[in-house]
Amino acid sequence: MSALEPRISVPDAAPPPQGGVLGPAYRTLSIGMISVIFLIAFEATAVGTAMPVAARELDGIGLYAFAFSAYFTTSLFGMVLSGQWSDRQGPLRPLTVGIGAFAAGLVCSGTATTMGVFVLGRAVQGFGGGLVIVALYVVVSRAYEERLRPAIMAAFAASWVVPSIVGPLAAGTVTEHLGWRWVFLGIPALVVVPLVVALPAIRRTASGPVDPAAAVAFDRRRIGFALGISLGAGLLQYAAQDLRWLSLLPGLAGVALLVPAVRALMPRGTYLARRGLPSVVLLRGVAAGAFIGAESFVPLMLVTQRGLSPTMAGFSLALGGVTWALGSWVQSKGRTAPYRERLMVAGMVMVAFAIAAAPAVLIESVPVWTAALAWGVGCLGMGLVIGSTSVLLLKLSAPEEAGANSAALQISDALANVVLLAAVGAAFAGLGGGAVGSAGHTLTEGGASASHPAAFLAVFLPMACVALAGAWVATRLDPAPAATGTDPAPAATGTDPAPAGTGTDPAPAGTGTRKS
């Protein structure tokens, strides 16, 4: 058991070390974890810039949404597995395996000769990403005091600033001069830094289970549900991309797998927006799903409808990295803590505004830079919301349940991405979007494809409505007082007792992450 573990599980442990996240006691660990987030951030911004070119070269514009959602689909299984693995054996092993799978997926996509192989690489990468993100949350829960958690989440968001600015420029330059493949093949070299810096620090501070008695066999029922949710999400996405009546069969099969798995893996009352932890988990999915569902199509819209180069299309999102970090920094300040829920409502309104405003660039007379400005506003809102949901989740989770609850938060995030990308991808393809920018498609003056504004509007306007619904969910994050009888869970935890067979126990009373 590491030196910090008794502080978590033993009431009379020594006082925790003082100082901030970069103080002597936390410096190496913080830098190591930030380097992992930096790698993920650089990959996301760089790959997003190269994706339209890769899809066109592989003649796979019709599967464009699937290239994104495949990542989220397999990450669902990785998240559940990582939650169990971290709670039982500590976060070190799932983090190591996850980083390796992340790199392997990039290599697979970078060497792909067909869109199918490209999507397979994205799926392997997603599995690794799912392992990594939940393991990082467990490290935060176990190694950092509650007062420092908002600050480390803000640091995670800040680590997106440089990649958001440099990533699109570097990826666009490489794509235009060397080819899109080198964007994917070059990023795995960055894996060396997280491995060297982060893993030794985590081994010293957060390795092993919180309680040796927790180091038991994996819950096979829960792993089965994880496979069900991942397979169900994949079938649903396939049905959305294959717009035929026969596609209803895999679609219905996907729903049949998803419903019981989601009920078992999520806090009870999540999709009823029950107060406390269920609404925190729901809000994470609503916010991430709406935002990613829209953001995935912004570069494609700018390249195919306004004739921007891949570099400039990706760079148009760079402001968002700065404003996202700003929003996360605001939520991390102690003076804003009493107003956290109000800030989250405002943040969701900003997201809705940005998503609704971005497609204004489909009108030729509207300057292209308005999309960048709108997305900066949306990212400011996301910084307020995502950082806050991470902080609230860890506050409402017992230490021994940090892995399972963090997995639920990330599942909500990824599942919403899959479902909403499937929905908007189907609408996009159904309205002619599959022909946008494809090989041999007619180009207009300036390099843009023939206009399909309705296809893009079918993506952005529904996602804006989803974001507005998130503003209402953000009003229900405070656990209901015990005296009201609204929730059967203790008021301090905001969770419900888990149904039999889920492998999750109710947290004891009084216990208390874009891009984090």
URKA-V74909 format. One record per helix or strand of 2 or more residues. SS is the DSSP state (H for helix, E for strand). FROM is the first residue (numbers start at 1). LEN is the number of residues. Records with the same first field share a line. If there is no record, write none. Layout:
# URKA-V74909
SS = FROM-LEN  FROM-LEN
This chain:
# URKA-V74909
H = 5-5  27-31  61-29  91-20  115-29  146-32  181-25  212-3  220-22  247-19  270-3  277-30  310-6  318-15  334-29  369-27  399-32  433-3  453-24  482-3
